[in-house]
Amino acid sequence: MTDPTPRDAAPLLLAENVAKSFWLEQRRIDVLRSLSLRVEKGQSIAIIGASGAGKSTLLQLLGTLDIPTEGRLTLSGHDILQMSEEALAALRNRTIGFVFQAHYLLSEFSALENVMMPALIQRMSRHLARDRAKELLDWVGLSHRLEHRPGELSGGERQRVALCRALVMRPNLLLADEPTGNLDHKTGEGIHKLIEELNDRWGVTSIVVTHNLSLAERMQRTFRLEQGQLFEQAPATPPREDG
């Protein structure tokens, strides 16, 4: 799969010399060190690495849920460190969809209502929010589960609902943190295919943190996070055919 975007076009997301540190008992812990990443519109990217390497911390920064200790981060051409909290929240809500290992669905609401929730919070009309939610749930094969609550759904079904919720505002960028970590192989494979289809069919840019090398190999680019920095992996070489 080739990069669909010319390198001279403005990137969707750009991290330049980003660092992130925490203090623990008067000791500074450097999680990310002078890290840079350019994400073009329409790309799919996997980030792999050992547990505790800082993958989730990086995704939080890229999603503007946290700010770097040092460096510069731009999203859709906006320097996030120069934005007010209100303006940044508005940009995040219309640009980014999030999927986590835990689905974080609201137990008292149906699948349909959970998917509608971000749109209603953004004051979209109930009619339009419902139409969008139904369309997405139909796409992931859950049109027969609209009125079921999370406790009545399987793990794979709950994660598909969470994916739909992340997409209801039609974001340009999907950030997923171990989206199949709690699922068996077969169910996780279904989520992989949906993320791949999002990129291939609709051009949604995807950044996925994963331990699953099978999923990473499906993405256009794969980076390993090690010692606080990103190292791009060479694409997997397809098996050679004899003949």
C-alpha atoms as an extended CHARMM CRD file, in Angstrom:
* protein
*
       243  EXT
         1         1  MET       CA              0.0000000000        0.0000000000        0.0000000000  PROA      1               0.0000000000
         2         2  THR       CA              1.5490000000        3.3160000000       -1.0490000000  PROA      2               0.0000000000
         3         3  ASP       CA              1.4760000000        6.7100000000        0.6030000000  PROA      3               0.0000000000
         4         4  PRO       CA             -1.4820000000        8.5190000000       -1.0520000000  PROA      4               0.0000000000
         5         5  THR       CA             -0.3590000000       12.0440000000       -0.1320000000  PROA      5               0.0000000000
         6         6  PRO       CA              2.4710000000       14.0910000000       -1.7160000000  PROA      6               0.0000000000
         7         7  ARG       CA              5.1850000000       14.9900000000        0.7790000000  PROA      7               0.0000000000
         8         8  ASP       CA              4.9010000000       18.7140000000       -0.0190000000  PROA      8               0.0000000000
         9         9  ALA       CA              1.2640000000       18.8270000000        1.1450000000  PROA      9               0.0000000000
        10        10  ALA       CA              0.5220000000       20.0950000000        4.6490000000  PROA      10              0.0000000000
        11        11  PRO       CA              0.5020000000       17.1530000000        7.0780000000  PROA      11              0.0000000000
        12        12  LEU       CA             -2.5410000000       16.3430000000        9.1530000000  PROA      12              0.0000000000
        13        13  LEU       CA             -0.4130000000       15.9060000000       12.2710000000  PROA      13              0.0000000000
        14        14  LEU       CA              3.1540000000       16.9840000000       12.9450000000  PROA      14              0.0000000000
        15        15  ALA       CA              5.1850000000       16.3520000000       16.0830000000  PROA      15              0.0000000000
        16        16  GLU       CA              8.5950000000       18.0340000000       16.2160000000  PROA      16              0.0000000000
        17        17  ASN       CA             11.1750000000       17.2700000000       18.9120000000  PROA      17              0.0000000000
        18        18  VAL       CA              8.4510000000       16.3130000000       21.3710000000  PROA      18              0.0000000000
        19        19  ALA       CA              9.4610000000       15.2990000000       24.8740000000  PROA      19              0.0000000000
        20        20  LYS       CA              7.3570000000       14.2560000000       27.8490000000  PROA      20              0.0000000000
        21        21  SER       CA              8.5950000000       13.9750000000       31.4100000000  PROA      21              0.0000000000
        22        22  PHE       CA              6.9830000000       13.1700000000       34.7480000000  PROA      22              0.0000000000
        23        23  TRP       CA              8.1600000000       13.6630000000       38.2950000000  PROA      23              0.0000000000
        24        24  LEU       CA              7.9610000000       10.7490000000       40.7280000000  PROA      24              0.0000000000
        25        25  GLU       CA              9.2130000000       11.2110000000       44.2910000000  PROA      25              0.0000000000
        26        26  GLN       CA             11.5160000000       14.0820000000       43.2490000000  PROA      26              0.0000000000
        27        27  ARG       CA             12.8910000000       12.0260000000       40.3740000000  PROA      27              0.0000000000
        28        28  ARG       CA             12.3610000000       13.0880000000       36.7640000000  PROA      28              0.0000000000
        29        29  ILE       CA             11.2510000000       10.3130000000       34.4190000000  PROA      29              0.0000000000
        30        30  ASP       CA             11.7460000000       11.0220000000       30.7170000000  PROA      30              0.0000000000
        31        31  VAL       CA              9.1400000000        8.9990000000       28.8360000000  PROA      31              0.0000000000
        32        32  LEU       CA              9.5170000000       10.5800000000       25.3840000000  PROA      32              0.0000000000
        33        33  ARG       CA             12.7350000000       12.2160000000       24.1540000000  PROA      33              0.0000000000
        34        34  SER       CA             13.0200000000       14.6100000000       21.2010000000  PROA      34              0.0000000000
        35        35  LEU       CA             10.5190000000       12.5500000000       19.2100000000  PROA      35              0.0000000000
        36        36  SER       CA              9.3190000000       13.6060000000       15.7500000000  PROA      36              0.0000000000
        37        37  LEU       CA              6.5180000000       12.2410000000       13.5650000000  PROA      37              0.0000000000
        38        38  ARG       CA              4.8590000000       13.5150000000       10.4040000000  PROA      38              0.0000000000
        39        39  VAL       CA              1.4390000000       12.0370000000        9.6130000000  PROA      39              0.0000000000
        40        40  GLU       CA             -0.0120000000       12.6640000000        6.1690000000  PROA      40              0.0000000000
        41        41  LYS       CA             -3.7060000000       12.7180000000        5.3980000000  PROA      41              0.0000000000
        42        42  GLY       CA             -4.9850000000        9.2450000000        4.5900000000  PROA      42              0.0000000000
        43        43  GLN       CA             -2.1010000000        7.3050000000        6.1100000000  PROA      43              0.0000000000
        44        44  SER       CA             -2.4190000000        4.3270000000        8.4170000000  PROA      44              0.0000000000
        45        45  ILE       CA              0.2610000000        3.9910000000       11.0880000000  PROA      45              0.0000000000
        46        46  ALA       CA              0.9890000000        1.3690000000       13.7220000000  PROA      46              0.0000000000
        47        47  ILE       CA              3.0520000000        2.0740000000       16.8340000000  PROA      47              0.0000000000
        48        48  ILE       CA              4.5350000000       -0.9570000000       18.5620000000  PROA      48              0.0000000000
        49        49  GLY       CA              6.8940000000       -1.3560000000       21.4990000000  PROA      49              0.0000000000
        50        50  ALA       CA              7.4140000000       -2.9940000000       24.8600000000  PROA      50              0.0000000000
        51        51  SER       CA              4.9890000000       -2.4570000000       27.7370000000  PROA      51              0.0000000000
        52        52  GLY       CA              5.8800000000        0.7330000000       29.5640000000  PROA      52              0.0000000000
        53        53  ALA       CA              7.6820000000        2.2300000000       26.5510000000  PROA      53              0.0000000000
        54        54  GLY       CA              5.3250000000        5.2230000000       26.4840000000  PROA      54              0.0000000000
        55        55  LYS       CA              3.0020000000        4.2740000000       23.6310000000  PROA      55              0.0000000000
        56        56  SER       CA             -0.1630000000        5.3620000000       25.4160000000  PROA      56              0.0000000000
        57        57  THR       CA              1.5390000000        8.5680000000       26.5750000000  PROA      57              0.0000000000
        58        58  LEU       CA              2.4320000000        9.3440000000       22.9680000000  PROA      58              0.0000000000
        59        59  LEU       CA             -1.1180000000        8.7010000000       21.7990000000  PROA      59              0.0000000000
        60        60  GLN       CA             -2.4380000000       11.0430000000       24.4940000000  PROA      60              0.0000000000
        61        61  LEU       CA             -0.1390000000       13.7770000000       23.1920000000  PROA      61              0.0000000000
        62        62  LEU       CA             -1.0200000000       13.1700000000       19.5470000000  PROA      62              0.0000000000
        63        63  GLY       CA             -4.6930000000       13.3000000000       20.5160000000  PROA      63              0.0000000000
        64        64  THR       CA             -4.1650000000       16.6300000000       22.3360000000  PROA      64              0.0000000000
        65        65  LEU       CA             -5.4290000000       15.1110000000       25.5950000000  PROA      65              0.0000000000
        66        66  ASP       CA             -2.0970000000       16.0860000000       27.1480000000  PROA      66              0.0000000000
        67        67  ILE       CA              0.6210000000       18.5460000000       26.1890000000  PROA      67              0.0000000000
        68        68  PRO       CA              4.3360000000       17.8640000000       25.7020000000  PROA      68              0.0000000000
        69        69  THR       CA              6.9760000000       19.0400000000       28.1420000000  PROA      69              0.0000000000
        70        70  GLU       CA              9.0090000000       20.2590000000       25.1820000000  PROA      70              0.0000000000
        71        71  GLY       CA              8.6080000000       20.4620000000       21.4280000000  PROA      71              0.0000000000
        72        72  ARG       CA              5.9200000000       21.4770000000       18.9690000000  PROA      72              0.0000000000
        73        73  LEU       CA              2.7380000000       19.7330000000       17.8880000000  PROA      73              0.0000000000
        74        74  THR       CA              0.4480000000       20.8540000000       15.0750000000  PROA      74              0.0000000000
        75        75  LEU       CA             -2.9390000000       19.4010000000       14.1020000000  PROA      75              0.0000000000
        76        76  SER       CA             -4.5520000000       20.4260000000       10.8090000000  PROA      76              0.0000000000
        77        77  GLY       CA             -2.1040000000       23.3260000000       10.6770000000  PROA      77              0.0000000000
        78        78  HSD       CA             -2.9400000000       24.5760000000       14.1960000000  PROA      78              0.0000000000
        79        79  ASP       CA             -0.1780000000       24.8720000000       16.7870000000  PROA      79              0.0000000000
        80        80  ILE       CA             -1.9100000000       23.2540000000       19.7510000000  PROA      80              0.0000000000
        81        81  LEU       CA              0.3660000000       24.8610000000       22.3280000000  PROA      81              0.0000000000
        82        82  GLN       CA             -0.8330000000       28.2850000000       21.1910000000  PROA      82              0.0000000000
        83        83  MET       CA             -4.5480000000       27.4780000000       21.4290000000  PROA      83              0.0000000000
        84        84  SER       CA             -6.9770000000       28.1280000000       24.2630000000  PROA      84              0.0000000000
        85        85  GLU       CA             -8.4790000000       25.0750000000       25.9670000000  PROA      85              0.0000000000
        86        86  GLU       CA            -11.8580000000       25.8720000000       24.4310000000  PROA      86              0.0000000000
        87        87  ALA       CA            -10.4930000000       26.2040000000       20.8940000000  PROA      87              0.0000000000
        88        88  LEU       CA             -8.3930000000       23.0540000000       21.2980000000  PROA      88              0.0000000000
        89        89  ALA       CA            -11.3860000000       21.0590000000       22.5470000000  PROA      89              0.0000000000
        90        90  ALA       CA            -13.4260000000       22.2070000000       19.5390000000  PROA      90              0.0000000000
        91        91  LEU       CA            -10.6240000000       21.2140000000       17.1380000000  PROA      91              0.0000000000
        92        92  ARG       CA            -10.2250000000       17.8380000000       18.8490000000  PROA      92              0.0000000000
        93        93  ASN       CA            -13.9500000000       17.0950000000       18.7410000000  PROA      93              0.0000000000
        94        94  ARG       CA            -14.2680000000       17.7180000000       15.0260000000  PROA      94              0.0000000000
        95        95  THR       CA            -10.9160000000       16.1970000000       13.9960000000  PROA      95              0.0000000000
        96        96  ILE       CA            -10.1700000000       13.1540000000       16.1800000000  PROA      96              0.0000000000
        97        97  GLY       CA            -11.9830000000        9.9640000000       17.1260000000  PROA      97              0.0000000000
        98        98  PHE       CA            -10.6570000000        7.8080000000       19.9790000000  PROA      98              0.0000000000
        99        99  VAL       CA            -10.9040000000        4.0530000000       20.5900000000  PROA      99              0.0000000000
       100       100  PHE       CA             -9.3750000000        2.4920000000       23.7130000000  PROA      100             0.0000000000
       101       101  GLN       CA             -8.7630000000       -1.0460000000       24.9430000000  PROA      101             0.0000000000
       102       102  ALA       CA            -11.6120000000       -0.5480000000       27.4170000000  PROA      102             0.0000000000
       103       103  HSD       CA            -14.7230000000        0.4700000000       25.5150000000  PROA      103             0.0000000000
       104       104  TYR       CA            -15.9630000000        3.0350000000       28.0750000000  PROA      104             0.0000000000
       105       105  LEU       CA            -19.5650000000        2.6810000000       26.9260000000  PROA      105             0.0000000000
       106       106  LEU       CA            -22.2780000000        4.0500000000       29.1960000000  PROA      106             0.0000000000
       107       107  SER       CA            -24.0310000000        1.0380000000       30.6950000000  PROA      107             0.0000000000
       108       108  GLU       CA            -27.4390000000        2.6960000000       31.0990000000  PROA      108             0.0000000000
       109       109  PHE       CA            -27.7320000000        3.6060000000       27.4150000000  PROA      109             0.0000000000
       110       110  SER       CA            -28.3550000000        1.4490000000       24.3460000000  PROA      110             0.0000000000
       111       111  ALA       CA            -25.7840000000        0.8540000000       21.6070000000  PROA      111             0.0000000000
       112       112  LEU       CA            -27.5540000000        3.4190000000       19.4360000000  PROA      112             0.0000000000
       113       113  GLU       CA            -27.6290000000        6.0170000000       22.2180000000  PROA      113             0.0000000000
       114       114  ASN       CA            -23.9430000000        5.4680000000       23.0200000000  PROA      114             0.0000000000
       115       115  VAL       CA            -22.9680000000        6.1150000000       19.4060000000  PROA      115             0.0000000000
       116       116  MET       CA            -25.2130000000        9.1950000000       19.2400000000  PROA      116             0.0000000000
       117       117  MET       CA            -23.7730000000       10.7090000000       22.4270000000  PROA      117             0.0000000000
       118       118  PRO       CA            -20.7860000000       12.6720000000       21.0010000000  PROA      118             0.0000000000
       119       119  ALA       CA            -23.0140000000       14.1820000000       18.3020000000  PROA      119             0.0000000000
       120       120  LEU       CA            -25.6630000000       15.2130000000       20.8140000000  PROA      120             0.0000000000
       121       121  ILE       CA            -23.0060000000       16.7720000000       23.0480000000  PROA      121             0.0000000000
       122       122  GLN       CA            -21.9440000000       18.8290000000       20.0360000000  PROA      122             0.0000000000
       123       123  ARG       CA            -25.6040000000       19.9190000000       19.6450000000  PROA      123             0.0000000000
       124       124  MET       CA            -26.2580000000       18.0200000000       16.4450000000  PROA      124             0.0000000000
       125       125  SER       CA            -29.9610000000       17.4780000000       15.8620000000  PROA      125             0.0000000000
       126       126  ARG       CA            -31.2510000000       14.2390000000       17.3690000000  PROA      126             0.0000000000
       127       127  HSD       CA            -32.5990000000       13.1650000000       13.9790000000  PROA      127             0.0000000000
       128       128  LEU       CA            -29.2180000000       13.5620000000       12.2220000000  PROA      128             0.0000000000
       129       129  ALA       CA            -27.3020000000       11.9980000000       15.1250000000  PROA      129             0.0000000000
       130       130  ARG       CA            -29.6200000000        8.9920000000       15.0500000000  PROA      130             0.0000000000
       131       131  ASP       CA            -29.2560000000        8.5840000000       11.2710000000  PROA      131             0.0000000000
       132       132  ARG       CA            -25.4610000000        8.7090000000       11.4800000000  PROA      132             0.0000000000
       133       133  ALA       CA            -25.3640000000        6.2640000000       14.3880000000  PROA      133             0.0000000000
       134       134  LYS       CA            -27.6540000000        3.7890000000       12.6400000000  PROA      134             0.0000000000
       135       135  GLU       CA            -25.5880000000        4.0000000000        9.4560000000  PROA      135             0.0000000000
       136       136  LEU       CA            -22.3840000000        3.2250000000       11.3500000000  PROA      136             0.0000000000
       137       137  LEU       CA            -23.8800000000        0.3910000000       13.3910000000  PROA      137             0.0000000000
       138       138  ASP       CA            -25.2100000000       -1.1230000000       10.1870000000  PROA      138             0.0000000000
       139       139  TRP       CA            -21.7120000000       -0.8800000000        8.6650000000  PROA      139             0.0000000000
       140       140  VAL       CA            -20.2160000000       -2.9050000000       11.5360000000  PROA      140             0.0000000000
       141       141  GLY       CA            -23.0150000000       -5.4890000000       11.3890000000  PROA      141             0.0000000000
       142       142  LEU       CA            -24.9420000000       -4.3980000000       14.4660000000  PROA      142             0.0000000000
       143       143  SER       CA            -28.1990000000       -3.1440000000       12.9660000000  PROA      143             0.0000000000
       144       144  HSD       CA            -29.9810000000       -5.8780000000       14.9430000000  PROA      144             0.0000000000
       145       145  ARG       CA            -28.4440000000       -4.7100000000       18.2400000000  PROA      145             0.0000000000
       146       146  LEU       CA            -29.4090000000       -1.0280000000       18.2540000000  PROA      146             0.0000000000
       147       147  GLU       CA            -31.4680000000       -1.1560000000       21.4470000000  PROA      147             0.0000000000
       148       148  HSD       CA            -29.2120000000       -3.5260000000       23.3790000000  PROA      148             0.0000000000
       149       149  ARG       CA            -27.2300000000       -2.1230000000       26.2960000000  PROA      149             0.0000000000
       150       150  PRO       CA            -23.4840000000       -2.8240000000       26.6740000000  PROA      150             0.0000000000
       151       151  GLY       CA            -24.0960000000       -5.5510000000       29.2610000000  PROA      151             0.0000000000
       152       152  GLU       CA            -26.1390000000       -7.4460000000       26.6580000000  PROA      152             0.0000000000
       153       153  LEU       CA            -23.3710000000       -7.3300000000       24.0390000000  PROA      153             0.0000000000
       154       154  SER       CA            -20.2840000000       -9.4840000000       23.5470000000  PROA      154             0.0000000000
       155       155  GLY       CA            -16.7950000000       -8.0050000000       23.9020000000  PROA      155             0.0000000000
       156       156  GLY       CA            -16.3930000000       -7.7250000000       20.1450000000  PROA      156             0.0000000000
       157       157  GLU       CA            -19.7990000000       -6.0930000000       19.7770000000  PROA      157             0.0000000000
       158       158  ARG       CA            -18.9890000000       -3.5510000000       22.4850000000  PROA      158             0.0000000000
       159       159  GLN       CA            -15.7410000000       -2.6400000000       20.7580000000  PROA      159             0.0000000000
       160       160  ARG       CA            -17.5580000000       -2.2090000000       17.4320000000  PROA      160             0.0000000000
       161       161  VAL       CA            -20.0090000000        0.1400000000       19.1650000000  PROA      161             0.0000000000
       162       162  ALA       CA            -17.0360000000        2.0640000000       20.5930000000  PROA      162             0.0000000000
       163       163  LEU       CA            -15.5630000000        2.3310000000       17.0960000000  PROA      163             0.0000000000
       164       164  CYS       CA            -18.8500000000        3.7030000000       15.7630000000  PROA      164             0.0000000000
       165       165  ARG       CA            -18.9910000000        6.2250000000       18.5960000000  PROA      165             0.0000000000
       166       166  ALA       CA            -15.4780000000        7.4000000000       17.6490000000  PROA      166             0.0000000000
       167       167  LEU       CA            -16.6020000000        7.9400000000       14.0590000000  PROA      167             0.0000000000
       168       168  VAL       CA            -20.0070000000        9.5750000000       14.4890000000  PROA      168             0.0000000000
       169       169  MET       CA            -18.5620000000       13.0860000000       14.1400000000  PROA      169             0.0000000000
       170       170  ARG       CA            -16.7520000000       11.9640000000       10.9670000000  PROA      170             0.0000000000
       171       171  PRO       CA            -13.2260000000       12.7590000000       12.1770000000  PROA      171             0.0000000000
       172       172  ASN       CA            -10.1960000000       12.9770000000        9.8980000000  PROA      172             0.0000000000
       173       173  LEU       CA             -8.0550000000       11.0450000000       12.3700000000  PROA      173             0.0000000000
       174       174  LEU       CA             -8.7140000000        7.8640000000       14.3430000000  PROA      174             0.0000000000
       175       175  LEU       CA             -6.4840000000        7.1350000000       17.3500000000  PROA      175             0.0000000000
       176       176  ALA       CA             -6.7730000000        3.6250000000       18.7620000000  PROA      176             0.0000000000
       177       177  ASP       CA             -4.9620000000        2.3700000000       21.8750000000  PROA      177             0.0000000000
       178       178  GLU       CA             -4.7920000000       -1.4400000000       21.8980000000  PROA      178             0.0000000000
       179       179  PRO       CA             -8.3030000000       -1.7190000000       20.3810000000  PROA      179             0.0000000000
       180       180  THR       CA             -8.1640000000       -5.5240000000       20.3000000000  PROA      180             0.0000000000
       181       181  GLY       CA             -6.2430000000       -6.0940000000       23.5330000000  PROA      181             0.0000000000
       182       182  ASN       CA             -9.2250000000       -7.6220000000       25.3750000000  PROA      182             0.0000000000
       183       183  LEU       CA            -10.5240000000       -9.6670000000       22.4310000000  PROA      183             0.0000000000
       184       184  ASP       CA             -9.8280000000      -13.1830000000       21.1760000000  PROA      184             0.0000000000
       185       185  HSD       CA             -7.9770000000      -13.6000000000       17.8760000000  PROA      185             0.0000000000
       186       186  LYS       CA            -11.0270000000      -14.0980000000       15.6630000000  PROA      186             0.0000000000
       187       187  THR       CA            -12.9480000000      -11.1700000000       17.1520000000  PROA      187             0.0000000000
       188       188  GLY       CA             -9.8620000000       -8.9640000000       17.0430000000  PROA      188             0.0000000000
       189       189  GLU       CA             -9.3990000000       -9.8190000000       13.3800000000  PROA      189             0.0000000000
       190       190  GLY       CA            -12.8250000000       -8.3580000000       12.6600000000  PROA      190             0.0000000000
       191       191  ILE       CA            -11.8400000000       -5.0670000000       14.3100000000  PROA      191             0.0000000000
       192       192  HSD       CA             -8.6040000000       -5.0560000000       12.2950000000  PROA      192             0.0000000000
       193       193  LYS       CA            -10.5610000000       -5.3450000000        9.0540000000  PROA      193             0.0000000000
       194       194  LEU       CA            -12.8780000000       -2.4910000000       10.0160000000  PROA      194             0.0000000000
       195       195  ILE       CA             -9.9340000000       -0.1820000000       10.7510000000  PROA      195             0.0000000000
       196       196  GLU       CA             -8.3390000000       -1.1930000000        7.4560000000  PROA      196             0.0000000000
       197       197  GLU       CA            -11.5720000000       -0.4930000000        5.5870000000  PROA      197             0.0000000000
       198       198  LEU       CA            -11.8490000000        2.9410000000        7.2080000000  PROA      198             0.0000000000
       199       199  ASN       CA             -8.5190000000        3.8450000000        5.6770000000  PROA      199             0.0000000000
       200       200  ASP       CA             -8.9210000000        2.1560000000        2.2790000000  PROA      200             0.0000000000
       201       201  ARG       CA            -12.5180000000        3.1180000000        1.6030000000  PROA      201             0.0000000000
       202       202  TRP       CA            -13.0560000000        6.4090000000        3.4190000000  PROA      202             0.0000000000
       203       203  GLY       CA             -9.5350000000        7.8000000000        3.7000000000  PROA      203             0.0000000000
       204       204  VAL       CA             -9.6230000000        8.1290000000        7.4820000000  PROA      204             0.0000000000
       205       205  THR       CA             -6.1070000000        8.5830000000        8.8480000000  PROA      205             0.0000000000
       206       206  SER       CA             -5.4020000000        5.9510000000       11.5140000000  PROA      206             0.0000000000
       207       207  ILE       CA             -2.7800000000        5.7060000000       14.2470000000  PROA      207             0.0000000000
       208       208  VAL       CA             -3.0070000000        2.4700000000       16.2070000000  PROA      208             0.0000000000
       209       209  VAL       CA             -0.9730000000        1.5020000000       19.2660000000  PROA      209             0.0000000000
       210       210  THR       CA             -0.8270000000       -2.2760000000       19.3570000000  PROA      210             0.0000000000
       211       211  HSD       CA              1.0700000000       -5.3350000000       20.5360000000  PROA      211             0.0000000000
       212       212  ASN       CA             -0.5060000000       -7.2400000000       17.6500000000  PROA      212             0.0000000000
       213       213  LEU       CA              2.0730000000       -7.5970000000       14.8810000000  PROA      213             0.0000000000
       214       214  SER       CA             -0.5830000000       -8.9500000000       12.5200000000  PROA      214             0.0000000000
       215       215  LEU       CA             -2.4630000000       -5.6680000000       12.7740000000  PROA      215             0.0000000000
       216       216  ALA       CA              0.7500000000       -3.6430000000       12.4810000000  PROA      216             0.0000000000
       217       217  GLU       CA              1.6020000000       -5.3860000000        9.2120000000  PROA      217             0.0000000000
       218       218  ARG       CA             -1.7130000000       -4.2340000000        7.7270000000  PROA      218             0.0000000000
       219       219  MET       CA             -0.8030000000       -0.5770000000        8.2080000000  PROA      219             0.0000000000
       220       220  GLN       CA              1.0970000000        1.5140000000        5.6690000000  PROA      220             0.0000000000
       221       221  ARG       CA              3.8090000000        2.4640000000        8.1650000000  PROA      221             0.0000000000
       222       222  THR       CA              4.9930000000        0.8780000000       11.4070000000  PROA      222             0.0000000000
       223       223  PHE       CA              7.0630000000        2.5820000000       14.1060000000  PROA      223             0.0000000000
       224       224  ARG       CA              8.7120000000        1.0300000000       17.1500000000  PROA      224             0.0000000000
       225       225  LEU       CA              8.8050000000        3.2120000000       20.2680000000  PROA      225             0.0000000000
       226       226  GLU       CA             12.0370000000        2.5090000000       22.1000000000  PROA      226             0.0000000000
       227       227  GLN       CA             13.9650000000        4.5780000000       24.6590000000  PROA      227             0.0000000000
       228       228  GLY       CA             11.5370000000        7.4380000000       24.1460000000  PROA      228             0.0000000000
       229       229  GLN       CA             12.0080000000        7.7190000000       20.3880000000  PROA      229             0.0000000000
       230       230  LEU       CA             10.2940000000        6.4020000000       17.2680000000  PROA      230             0.0000000000
       231       231  PHE       CA             12.0900000000        4.1740000000       14.7700000000  PROA      231             0.0000000000
       232       232  GLU       CA             10.3390000000        3.3560000000       11.5080000000  PROA      232             0.0000000000
       233       233  GLN       CA             10.2810000000       -0.3180000000       10.5800000000  PROA      233             0.0000000000
       234       234  ALA       CA             10.9110000000       -1.4680000000        7.0340000000  PROA      234             0.0000000000
       235       235  PRO       CA              7.7270000000       -2.8170000000        5.3730000000  PROA      235             0.0000000000
       236       236  ALA       CA              7.2760000000       -6.5710000000        5.5710000000  PROA      236             0.0000000000
       237       237  THR       CA              8.5340000000       -8.2800000000        2.4120000000  PROA      237             0.0000000000
       238       238  PRO       CA              5.7940000000      -10.3700000000        0.7770000000  PROA      238             0.0000000000
       239       239  PRO       CA              6.6240000000      -14.0530000000        0.2300000000  PROA      239             0.0000000000
       240       240  ARG       CA              8.3230000000      -14.7200000000       -3.0880000000  PROA      240             0.0000000000
       241       241  GLU       CA              6.3810000000      -16.7550000000       -5.6050000000  PROA      241             0.0000000000
       242       242  ASP       CA              8.1730000000      -19.5330000000       -7.4190000000  PROA      242             0.0000000000
       243       243  GLY       CA              7.6920000000      -19.9440000000      -11.1430000000  PROA      243             0.0000000000
